[in-house]
Amino acid sequence: MLLTCAAILELNTPPSERWRIQTNYLRGHNHRLVFLDLAKGDHAEALRGMMLLNTMLG
C-alpha cells in the first residue's frame, strides 16, 4: 500500500514541479511514511503540494 500511495503521488505530480517522493518503513514502530520533498518550500508550493496529497484522500 505504501508504494501504491507513492506511485499515485508520482503519477499526479504536475510536470512543471520538481518534487521528490520518498517512502520509509519504520519496523520497530510499524509505521509507514510517504514524504513529499518540495523544491522551493515557499507557501505557494506548499499549497500545491497539499492539493496533491489530498488526491490520495479522494
Secondary structure by P-SEA (a helix, b strand, c coil): caaaaaaaaaaacccccbbbbbbbbbccccbbbbbbbbccccaaaaaaaaaaaacccc
